Each structure stands twice: as C-alpha cells, then as structure tokens.
C-alpha cells in the first residue's frame, strides 16, 4: 500500500512538473480612437498540436486566458476590424500583453488572415456574454432576431425569456432603454450595431449603491454596441395598406452621439401590432393577440450624461388603443358532489384605452464618495369598456340558471411612484451609509352602468331585472424609508445593519344605485352592495446581515425581524373596525461558487410577507356577473412566502457549448385564495341578496398548503454540419393551489412536463432560418372531485425562414402550428398560422424594400388557453385577426459617423 501511495505521489509530482499553467491577459482597443472593443474574440492556438481555446473580451475590452506553458499563436478578431495574429511564449509567470490595437477594415492592413472560428461567448461569473459576430442574421434584422439565436434565449408566450426566466429590462451599454418594455426595446435596435450581448441578474439600486446584496434581482439583457456605431442616425420606417382596409405605418429612428442618445418611435395600425415591429411578416411578438386591435402610439427614449457627474435618462409613451374581442368560456367546477356543474359564457367587448407613461432616472455623483439617485414614474390611463355577455350554468340534471348582461364603464387610473437613494462611502473601504425613500400615490375612479336579466330555474322559477349605476373611488398612498450601514470586518467580509419603516394607506368608497322609473334616475342606494372602507398597514423592520466574498466564493446571510400592524375600518353601511398585529422573522441566504471563469453555481433563499390588497379586504359584494358574486374579507392575514432557487451555468469557450440548470420552489403560508360557496338551494347571504341554486359567492380567505416546484435545464452548441446552432430545453413543474369549495378543502394539483428544441442558422446573411418546437404534457388532479382529473397535451412548432434569392429579391415565410388535445369539446384544438412575403430590395445599398405580404394564408388563426384554478378548470377561446394581404414599403435609415470616446466605457465600468 505504501508503494502504491509513493508511486501515485511521484506521478502527481511529474504531472505538476510537465503541466504547469500560465495566464495571458491584455486589452483590445481600436487604433483609430483608442476605444475599448468589448466582445472581441481572442484565441490561443498551440503551435505543437493546433489545439485552441478562446475567450471574449469584457466590457472594457480586457481578456484573461489560462493555458499550459508553451508556444502559441494569439489571434484576435472583431467584426468591422482587421484581425491580428502574433506568436507568444507562455512561461510559468503571468504574461500581460498590454494593449493590442485593431485597425478598422477601411485600412489596407490585410496581410494576416485569421481562420479561427468566432467564439459564441463565455461565462463571466454571474454574467453570460455572447459575441454578436458569431451569429449571422439578415442585413435588416432586429436585436430580437439576433438574441433569439443565442443559447437559452427564446420568445415564450409573447415574453422574452433568458435561461428559463422572463427578461424584465433591456440596457444599451449599461443604460436603460425603453424602461421595462422589453419587446419595444429589442424591436427598435438593428442587429448590425451590436457588438455583444450580456445576460445577468441586475442587483437592486440599493445593493449597487451599498455594495451589500439584498437578494432582489432583475433579469437583464445588456446590449453592448459597436464603437463605430455609436455616433449617427439609424432605424427603420414602414408603411403598408391591404385588403379589408388593413393598414400599418410606423417608424423607429435612433439619434446616437456618444453619451447622448435619443430614440423616437411611432406606430398606427389596425393589424394587431402593439409595438412597432421590424418583422415584415408582422409576427414580431411571437404570439396571437386577442381580438381586433387598433393601435396609435408615440414614444421617446432619452439618455445623456454630463461631466461624469450627472446622468439623465427617461422614456415617455402615449398609446391609444381600441380592441374588439369575442370569447367563449367553459368552466368545469370542482364540487364535493359529482353533479357535473359546468358554466359556459359567450362575451363580446369593445375597449378604448388611452395611456400616458413616463419613467425618469436621474443620477448625480458630486464626488467619489457620494451618490444620489432619483427614479420617478407616472402613469395616467383612461379605459372605456362596452361589454356584453350571456352565461348559463348546467348540471347533469339540466339548466340551473342563465344571465344576459350589458355594461358600459369608464375607468380612470392615476399612478405615481418615486424612488430616491443616497449613498455615502467613508474613507475606510467597505464602510458606507445609505438612505432610501420610496413613495407612491395611486388613485382610480370607475363609473359603470349595467343592465342584467337573470333567470333561475328551481322548484319555483324566478327571474329578475337589474338596472344599476356603480361609482367606485379608491385612493392609496404608501411610503417606505430605509437606512443602512455597512462595516468591513476583514478584507473579505462585512456586516450590514438596516432599519426600515413603511406605511400603506388605502381608502375605497363603492356606491351602487338602482334606477327608479318614477324619478327617471339612479337614485336608490343599494346598501347591500355598497361599502366605504379604509385600510392601514404599518411595518417596522430591523435587519442584520453578514457577507463573505473571495474571488471564487460569495456567501451572504441575513436575518430580519418584522413587526406589522393591519387596521381595517369600515365606515358604511355599518361601522366595523379590526386592528391586528403580526410578528415575523424573515431569514435569507445567498451562496455563489465559481468553479472557474466559465462555470458557477448559485444558491438563493428568501422570505417575505405580503399584505392583502384593499380589494381583497373590502367586504362589499361585486355583482358584475349575477351568477358569480365576489366579495372581500377584512379578517385576512398577511401571507408568508418562502422562495428557494439553485442555479448552475457553464459555457465552454473552446466548443461554444452552453449548459444551465435551475431548480426553484415557492411555499406560501396563509396563502390568499378563494372560498367558493356554490348554492345547492336558495341561500340568503346578505339582506336582500339571495344566492339561487347553482349560483356562487367567492370570498377571499387564508389557506395553507400552496407550493410550486419547478426545474429547468438547457443545453446549446454549434452544429457544424449545417452551420447552425442547436438548443435543447426541458422543464418539470408541480404546483398545488388550495381553495375552499362549500367549506371543504380542494387541492388543485397541476403537473407539467415540457421539452423543446430549436435550430437557428449561422450560414450567411442571405439564408436565415429558425425552427423550434415545444411540447407540454399536463396532468391536472383535484382532491375533491377525481372525476374531473384531466390530462392534456399542447405543442407549438414554428419555422421562420428568410432567403435573399437574387439581386435583392427576398422571400420570407413564418409557419406556426399549434396542437392541443384533451380540451373541452366544441373548441378548435389545432391550427396552422402561415405568414409569407416576397419583396425586392431597392436603392443604393439596398436600404429600401417593396414587398407583398399575406397574414394567415390558410385562414386558421386561433387562440385558445387553459386555466387551472382552485375551484374549476377553464378553457377560453378568443376571436383573433385572420387572413389579409398587404403591400408594404420599408426603408432602413443608416448614417454613421466615425469614432467614440473612451469615457463611455470607463463610465460603464464604474457602474
């Protein structure tokens, strides 16, 4: 045994002797203006065996590679610049090559040819960075077309997802772009200006100011632009007219001048396009919009900075939208008795919505130690809805009831919020003082007129007519102040002390009046469905946190004590007051371990409480649907949420293979849900209000037993056989939603198993395709009524293909096939949506295009979805836009000036 141990020791020493590692680093810059080049590809090719490894430069243009000692060819390339190659010798000591300059392609330096494949990207700690030059797109592609080719980034149900999570914001060179409107941001930037794309979870403003992570994250895509595309005017404008008087006119123009950037967008159409889309086939949202939608919108996005001290950014959007919608709804109810109760509804509505939305971000850095950040947001919205629906409830024994409703409502909403931060850093590194103040004011006023005719079929058939006017006025004000202090304990650790005080105040006044024929006015107050209510929610929190951080390991634990009081005061129709207090301990933990520069694992655990909303607390009956009444509950508790996530990410820069896996769970105590009373005989629930047989009343209650567990994996790699990138994904989810039905607990359990794959071309700018398919098998089980258990399957397959045939002749096709099985009888279970266009490029540099487009060629467009709730399973089918033809003219605006400054990248690095 000793001999074996000695032999192994000798082998280990020999291996260490002959496999010494070294590190090479440097910075890649433009020779014309000394600008850093983020996203440049750096490859080390070993002279002895031609094996290679590589990396992509970071936002400062820096790179760092670990390799065995020996002789190498270092090759550097960046799109739009002449590649550079040089021979280097790696010794045991680290080798810093300093600054490597690349010349723009307009120069004559072409004596060196680099044949190494462009690297797709790399994993840099928590950030996945992809090199835009490694993904080929059509000449007029948008940022969305580009990022959808990158591993793990897909459009799912109209939302951009990255590595299984919804993207919440888009940044351009680290600066906000179109606020939280992800789709608009990606559609308003051409792919050709992008150097690289970063995907990461951005920390909260408070965490970035203090340096102490509070666990709050925003899934972010940061687009880094090419240095030679940061000064100029570029964008796209489109106009078209088609059959059935379909029209579309839109434009998006960017005015970039170093730090000052302005983007102006406008859109007017009646073809269901809600954001200006650069997609000629009008399917940029990757989803079918419900109804027929007319949209008119105008937006401005602005960014600028002055003297490295002041930065101002903001966006303003005005939208006027008209939507006409028809729906069919079928609900199978879960009842203790197997009565087979089914509610079916046909509805139509016309909605006119006018909205002003403005977001501003102001940052002031008077010196290196002080920082002020102010982020106000304003939204004004007016919603006018004309609606009509008929509904009926059936059982195995026949028809129970039916209703016919017509309503007209005008809903006005006003929301203002402001977040203000101040941070001061002391001379001692890691010591800081931070202050935060969040304020908000929210108001809404609803006026509604409603006519209803109801028939109840029981032993004594009864009918009623309702003619009512309802006025609802709500106001809410909230504020929250927070102070924190951080103190370093050692080189790698620090603590944080934090105190927070906040208050939320809500007032609600709902009055419903019946129409009196003799007075020809709505003058009779219905006290049974009228209510005046006030709510106050005061919280105090004290927190102690500890953080330990090294190059490979980050650990953070926090413990928070929360004292909360909830005061509910009903003023009308009867006085009622409830005052309650809650005490909670809220732990959290975060661990990140970096195996190397390309692999890391992350563990997160958070807890928080959530107070009930004023609508959930207010005990006033909502009879919008007389067959399905709703009311609140002033006795609600706050809910307690536990959230746990483990995430692993890796990217091999040598093979461009990407893998990531996520396991996440949410458990909620005192979950706020519904208690549904479905009357088996006429039941008086309030003075003058009788719940007839088959009708129902839903009341908000607290119930334990909610949890949601989900996992997600993804794998992507290049497919050299056809010069493409392939990506596989899979997920498993199990959710349990508790509720009460006729005072008995029902657990609605939903399991889903999903598999998906996508293949995107990387052949050339003339051939661009993406084919994807996603399948989902779902199992629904109910503890109260097993007879309603159901398995259903859906699959979405899509092909997008762009082909520049010859002399600027362009053919595009977009096919989307939706297959559903196991849904309610009478609903269309599958359809094929086929959009197609053929166009001709025009003018110098083929900046213009005239095309003929057809939407829904086969006239099969459809929209159907399934909803799983604690009391029922519901299938909904909606009217959608179908076939039309359109002649469209598009012009691409492209005008760039030379150069950019180094200040911009230095500023990004500081942020």
BAFILUM-55866 format. One record per residue (C-alpha): residue in three letters; x, y, z. Coordinates in steps of 0.25 Angstrom, whole numbers, plus 5000, padded with zeros to 4 digits. Layout:
ALAXYZ ...
//
This chain:
UNK500050005000 UNK501250095003 UNK501850064990 UNK500550104983 UNK500450234990 UNK501850264987 UNK501650234972 UNK500450324972 UNK501150434979 UNK502250424968 UNK501250424957 UNK500650554963 UNK501950624964 UNK502250584950 UNK500950634945 UNK501150764952 UNK502550784946 UNK502050764932 UNK500750824932 UNK501050964938 UNK499951064935 UNK500151214932 UNK499251334930 UNK499251424918 UNK498451554918 UNK498251684911 UNK497351794906 UNK496751804892 UNK496551944886 UNK496352024873 UNK497552084867 UNK496752204862 UNK496252264875 UNK496752174886 UNK495352114889 UNK495251984896 UNK494651874888 UNK493651784897 UNK493251654890 UNK494551634882 UNK494951494880 UNK496351454886 UNK496851314882 UNK498051234887 UNK498551134877 UNK499651034882 UNK500751024872 UNK501150884875 UNK499750814872 UNK498850934867 UNK497850914879 UNK497151044883 UNK496451114893 UNK495851254894 UNK495051364901 UNK494251484898 UNK494751624903 UNK493951684914 UNK493251824914 UNK494651894916 UNK495251814904 UNK496051724914 UNK496351574913 UNK496951474922 UNK497251334918 UNK497851214926 UNK498751114918 UNK499851014919 UNK501251074917 UNK501851064903 UNK501751134889 UNK500451194884 UNK499851274873 UNK499051384879 UNK497951424869 UNK496951544871 UNK495751584863 UNK494551674864 UNK493551704854 UNK493851824845 UNK495351824849 UNK496551754842 UNK496951624850 UNK498351624857 UNK499151504860 UNK500451494867 UNK501351384873 UNK501551374888 UNK502251284898 UNK501651254911 UNK502451234923 UNK502051204938 UNK502051354941 UNK500751424936 UNK500851494923 UNK500151634921 UNK500151674906 UNK499751814910 UNK498851884899 UNK498651814885 UNK498151914875 UNK497251874863 UNK497051954851 UNK495751974844 UNK495451894831 UNK495552024823 UNK497052024824 UNK498051944816 UNK498551854826 UNK498151714821 UNK499451634821 UNK498951544832 UNK497751444831 UNK497151384843 UNK496351254840 UNK495951224855 UNK494451214857 UNK493851334865 UNK493551294879 UNK492051304882 UNK492251354897 UNK492751324910 UNK492251314925 UNK492851424933 UNK492451394948 UNK490951424948 UNK490951484934 UNK490751404921 UNK491351494910 UNK491151454895 UNK491951514883 UNK490951564873 UNK491951544862 UNK491751394864 UNK490351394860 UNK489951424846 UNK488651504843 UNK487951564831 UNK488451704827 UNK487151774833 UNK487051684845 UNK486651744858 UNK487251724872 UNK486151624875 UNK486551544863 UNK487951534868 UNK487751504882 UNK486751394879 UNK487951324872 UNK488751324885 UNK488751204894 UNK487651204905 UNK486851324899 UNK485551304894 UNK484151374892 UNK483151294900 UNK481651344900 UNK482051484896 UNK483151494906 UNK484651494904 UNK485251384913 UNK486751364916 UNK487151234922 UNK485751204927 UNK485351334933 UNK484651454928 UNK485551574923 UNK485051694931 UNK485851804925 UNK486851844913 UNK488051924915 UNK488851994904 UNK490352004908 UNK489851994923 UNK488852104921 UNK487252084922 UNK486552074908 UNK485052084908 UNK484852054923 UNK484251914925 UNK483751904911 UNK484651784907 UNK483951754893 UNK483951904889 UNK485451924893 UNK485851794884 UNK485051834872 UNK485651974872 UNK487051944871 UNK487651884858 UNK488551754860 UNK489751814852 UNK490051924863 UNK490251814873 UNK491651764878 UNK491251674889 UNK490051634898 UNK490151614913 UNK489051534921 UNK489051544936 UNK488251574948 UNK488451724951 UNK488451764966 UNK487551864972 UNK487952004972 UNK488151994987 UNK489051874986 UNK489851944975 UNK490052074984 UNK490352004997 UNK491151884992 UNK490351795001 UNK489451694993 UNK487951704997 UNK487551584988 UNK486651664979 UNK486951634964 UNK486451684951 UNK486651594939 UNK487451674929 UNK488051674915 UNK489151784913 UNK489451814899 UNK490851864896 UNK490851944883 UNK492051944874 UNK492952064876 UNK492852114861 UNK491352104862 UNK491152204874 UNK491052334866 UNK490052344855 UNK488552324851 UNK487952194849 UNK486652124849 UNK485452084840 UNK484152134835 UNK483052054829 UNK481652084822 UNK480651984817 UNK479251964812 UNK478451844810 UNK477151764808 UNK475951794817 UNK476551934819 UNK477651884827 UNK478851984829 UNK480152004836 UNK481052124837 UNK482252124847 UNK483652174849 UNK484752164859 UNK485952254858 UNK487152254867 UNK488052384869 UNK489352344875 UNK490452444879 UNK491352374889 UNK490752394902 UNK489452464897 UNK488452364891 UNK487052394886 UNK486052294880 UNK484752334874 UNK483652234871 UNK482352244865 UNK481252144860 UNK479852144855 UNK479152014850 UNK477951924851 UNK478651794849 UNK478851754864 UNK480351804865 UNK480451874879 UNK481951904877 UNK482651954865 UNK483251834859 UNK484351814849 UNK483751684845 UNK483251694831 UNK482251574834 UNK481651644846 UNK481951534856 UNK483051604864 UNK482251584877 UNK482251434874 UNK480851424879 UNK479451434875 UNK478751564880 UNK477351544885 UNK476251614877 UNK476451724866 UNK477351834871 UNK477551974866 UNK478852044872 UNK479352184871 UNK480652214879 UNK481752314880 UNK482952294889 UNK484252364892 UNK485452304900 UNK486652394904 UNK487952374910 UNK489052474913 UNK490252504923 UNK491052624927 UNK492452634933 UNK492452494938 UNK491552544950 UNK490152554944 UNK489352454936 UNK487952464932 UNK487052364925 UNK485652344922 UNK484552304913 UNK483152354910 UNK482052274903 UNK480652314899 UNK479752204894 UNK478352204889 UNK477752064886 UNK476452014882 UNK476151864884 UNK474951784880 UNK474851644886 UNK473951524886 UNK474151404895 UNK473551264898 UNK473851214912 UNK473551074918 UNK473751044933 UNK473650914939 UNK473450934954 UNK474050844965 UNK472950814975 UNK472950714987 UNK471750644980 UNK471950594966 UNK470850684960 UNK471550714947 UNK471350864948 UNK471850944936 UNK471851094934 UNK471851144919 UNK471951284915 UNK471951364901 UNK472451504902 UNK472851624894 UNK473451754897 UNK474051884892 UNK475151954900 UNK475752084897 UNK476952114905 UNK477852244905 UNK479052234913 UNK480252334917 UNK481452264923 UNK482752334927 UNK483952284934 UNK485252364938 UNK486552334944 UNK487452444950 UNK488752414956 UNK489752514962 UNK491152484967 UNK491752604973 UNK493052534976 UNK493552394978 UNK492952374992 UNK491452424990 UNK490452384980 UNK488952424978 UNK487952344970 UNK486452384967 UNK485552304959 UNK484152354958 UNK483052284949 UNK481652344945 UNK480552264938 UNK479152324934 UNK478152234928 UNK476652244923 UNK475952114920 UNK474552124914 UNK473951984912 UNK472651944905 UNK472351794909 UNK471251694907 UNK471151544911 UNK470251434913 UNK470551324923 UNK469851194928 UNK470051084938 UNK469750944935 UNK469850814943 UNK469550664939 UNK468050694943 UNK467850814934 UNK467950964933 UNK468151034947 UNK468251184943 UNK468551284932 UNK468851434931 UNK468951534920 UNK469851664923 UNK470151794916 UNK471051894923 UNK471752024920 UNK472952074929 UNK473952184929 UNK475152154938 UNK476152254941 UNK477552214947 UNK478652304952 UNK479952244958 UNK481152324963 UNK482352264969 UNK483752314973 UNK485052244978 UNK486152334984 UNK487452274988 UNK488652344995 UNK489952274998 UNK491252325005 UNK492552245005 UNK493552265016 UNK495052265015 UNK495152125020 UNK494852035009 UNK493451965011 UNK492952065021 UNK491652135016 UNK490452205020 UNK489152185011 UNK487752245011 UNK486552205003 UNK485152275002 UNK484052214993 UNK482752284991 UNK481552254983 UNK480152304981 UNK479052224973 UNK477652274970 UNK476552214962 UNK475152244959 UNK474152154952 UNK472752184947 UNK471952074942 UNK470552054936 UNK469951914936 UNK468651844931 UNK468451704935 UNK467351604932 UNK467551474941 UNK466651344941 UNK466851244952 UNK466251104949 UNK465851034962 UNK464550984968 UNK463951124967 UNK464551184954 UNK464951334957 UNK465451444948 UNK466051584952 UNK466451704944 UNK467551794949 UNK467851944944 UNK468951994953 UNK469952104953 UNK471252084961 UNK472252184965 UNK473552134971 UNK474652234976 UNK475952184982 UNK477252254987 UNK478552194992 UNK479752254998 UNK481052185002 UNK482352225007 UNK483552145012 UNK484852195018 UNK486152115020 UNK487552145026 UNK488652045026 UNK490152045030 UNK491251955025 UNK492551925032 UNK493651835027 UNK494151725037 UNK495351685029 UNK495851685015 UNK494751585010 UNK493551615020 UNK492651715024 UNK491351735032 UNK490151825030 UNK489151885040 UNK487851925034 UNK486551995039 UNK485252015031 UNK483952085034 UNK482752085024 UNK481252115023 UNK480252075013 UNK478852155013 UNK477652115005 UNK476252175004 UNK475152114996 UNK473752164994 UNK472752084986 UNK471352124984 UNK470352054975 UNK468952114971 UNK467752054966 UNK466952124955 UNK465552174959 UNK464552194948 UNK463752294955 UNK464952384957 UNK465652344944 UNK466952344951 UNK467952254958 UNK467552304972 UNK467252174981 UNK468552144988 UNK468651984989 UNK469351975003 UNK469551825001 UNK470651844991 UNK471151984995 UNK472352005004 UNK473252105010 UNK474552055015 UNK475952095020 UNK477252015022 UNK478552045028 UNK479751955028 UNK480951995036 UNK482251915036 UNK483551935044 UNK484751845041 UNK486151825047 UNK487251745040 UNK488651695042 UNK489451635030 UNK490751575028 UNK491551565015 UNK492851485012 UNK493451494998 UNK494651444991 UNK494951424976 UNK494351284976 UNK493251294987 UNK492251394991 UNK491351365004 UNK490351455010 UNK489351425021 UNK488251525027 UNK487251515038 UNK486151615038 UNK485051645049 UNK483751705044 UNK482651765053 UNK481451795045 UNK480051855049 UNK478851845040 UNK477651935043 UNK476351925035 UNK475252025037 UNK473852005030 UNK473052135031 UNK471852095023 UNK470852035023 UNK471151995037 UNK472352035046 UNK473351925047 UNK474851935052 UNK475951825053 UNK477351845058 UNK478351735057 UNK479851715058 UNK480851615052 UNK482251585056 UNK483151505047 UNK484551465045 UNK485051475031 UNK486351395028 UNK487051405015 UNK488351335009 UNK489151344997 UNK490351264992 UNK491151274979 UNK492351184976 UNK493151204963 UNK493851074959 UNK494651154949 UNK494351264939 UNK493351184931 UNK492551104942 UNK491851154954 UNK490751104964 UNK489751194971 UNK488851174983 UNK487751274988 UNK486751264999 UNK485851385002 UNK484651405011 UNK483651525011 UNK482251555015 UNK481151615006 UNK479951695011 UNK478551675005 UNK478051784995 UNK476951874998 UNK476051794988 UNK476351664996 UNK475951735009 UNK474751805005 UNK473451735009 UNK472651784998 UNK471951694988 UNK472351704973 UNK471151664965 UNK471751694951 UNK471351554948 UNK470051524956 UNK470251374955 UNK471651384961 UNK471751484972 UNK473051524979 UNK473451594992 UNK474651625001 UNK474951595015 UNK475451695025 UNK475951575034 UNK477051535025 UNK478551515030 UNK479751555022 UNK480351435015 UNK481751385018 UNK482651345006 UNK483851245005 UNK484651244992 UNK485851154989 UNK486651144976 UNK487851074971 UNK488451104958 UNK489651054950 UNK490251114938 UNK491451084929 UNK492051124916 UNK493251054909 UNK493851164900 UNK494651054893 UNK493450974888 UNK492351084889 UNK491550984897 UNK490651044908 UNK489850974919 UNK489051034930 UNK488050974940 UNK487051034950 UNK486350974962 UNK485351064969 UNK484251054979 UNK483251144986 UNK482451114998 UNK481351205004 UNK480751205018 UNK479451275019 UNK479251275004 UNK478151375000 UNK477151294991 UNK475651284990 UNK474551214998 UNK473451184988 UNK472051154992 UNK471251084981 UNK469851094985 UNK469050954985 UNK467851034989 UNK467451174990 UNK468251245001 UNK468151385007 UNK469651435008 UNK469251585012 UNK468051665014 UNK467251665001 UNK468251574993 UNK467951424991 UNK468951334985 UNK468051244976 UNK468351094973 UNK469551074964 UNK470051224967 UNK471251244975 UNK471951344984 UNK473451354985 UNK474151414997 UNK475651435000 UNK476251345011 UNK477551305016 UNK477851155014 UNK479151075016 UNK479750975006 UNK480151054994 UNK481451024987 UNK482151024974 UNK483350944970 UNK483950954956 UNK485250914949 UNK485850964936 UNK487050914928 UNK487650964915 UNK488750924906 UNK489350984893 UNK490450964884 UNK490850994869 UNK490450894859 UNK491650904849 UNK490950804839 UNK489950914834 UNK490651034841 UNK489551054851 UNK489351064866 UNK488450964873 UNK487850974886 UNK487050874895 UNK486250904907 UNK485350834917 UNK484550864930 UNK483750794940 UNK482750874949 UNK481850834960 UNK480850934966 UNK479850914977 UNK478751024979 UNK477851014991 UNK476451064992 UNK475151044999 UNK473850994992 UNK472650995000 UNK473550995013 UNK474350875008 UNK475750885004 UNK476150854990 UNK477550834985 UNK477750874970 UNK479050794967 UNK479650824953 UNK480850754947 UNK481450794934 UNK482650734926 UNK483250814915 UNK484250784904 UNK484750884894 UNK485850894883 UNK486251004873 UNK487151014862 UNK487651144857 UNK488451164844 UNK489851224844 UNK490051204830 UNK490151344823 UNK489351474823 UNK488651424811 UNK488051304817 UNK487451314831 UNK486551214837 UNK486051174851 UNK485251054854 UNK484751014868 UNK483750924875 UNK483250924889 UNK482350814895 UNK481650814908 UNK480950694915 UNK480050734927 UNK479350664938 UNK478250724946 UNK477750664959 UNK476650704969 UNK476550654983 UNK475050684984 UNK474650624970 UNK475550524964 UNK474550504952 UNK475050644947 UNK476450594947 UNK477050624933 UNK478250604925 UNK478450694913 UNK479550724903 UNK480050844895 UNK481150864885 UNK481650984877 UNK482450974865 UNK483051094857 UNK483851114845 UNK484451254841 UNK485151264828 UNK485751384821 UNK486451364807 UNK487151464799 UNK486951394785 UNK487651484775 UNK487851634772 UNK487151674785 UNK485951584783 UNK485551544797 UNK484651424801 UNK484151414816 UNK483251314822 UNK482751294836 UNK481951164840 UNK481351134854 UNK480651004857 UNK479850994870 UNK479350854874 UNK478450844886 UNK477850714891 UNK476950684903 UNK476250814904 UNK474750844905 UNK473850794894 UNK473450884883 UNK474750964883 UNK475750974872 UNK476950894877 UNK477950924866 UNK478351024855 UNK479451064845 UNK479751204844 UNK480551234832 UNK481051374829 UNK481851404816 UNK482451514808 UNK483351544796 UNK484051674793 UNK485051744785 UNK486251824791 UNK486351964785 UNK487252084785 UNK488752094788 UNK489251994798 UNK487851924797 UNK487352014808 UNK485952014803 UNK484951894801 UNK483551884794 UNK482851754798 UNK481551684797 UNK481151614810 UNK480051514814 UNK479651484828 UNK478951354832 UNK478951304818 UNK478151184821 UNK477151264830 UNK477351164842 UNK477851264853 UNK477251234866 UNK477551264881 UNK477151164892 UNK477751144906 UNK477451064919 UNK477451124933 UNK477551034945 UNK476851104958 UNK476551044972 UNK475051034968 UNK475051004954 UNK475750964941 UNK475451064930 UNK475651074914 UNK475651204907 UNK475551224892 UNK475651374887 UNK475451434873 UNK476651474866 UNK477151544854 UNK477051454841 UNK477551464827 UNK477951594820 UNK478851634809 UNK479751764809 UNK480651844800 UNK481851894809 UNK482951994807 UNK484151994817 UNK485352084817 UNK486552064826 UNK487252184831 UNK488752164833 UNK489652284835 UNK490852274844 UNK492052364848 UNK493452324852 UNK493952304866 UNK493452294880 UNK494152334893 UNK494752244904 UNK493952324914 UNK492752244911 UNK493352104914 UNK494052164927 UNK492752204932 UNK492152074929 UNK493252004937 UNK493052094949 UNK491552064949 
//
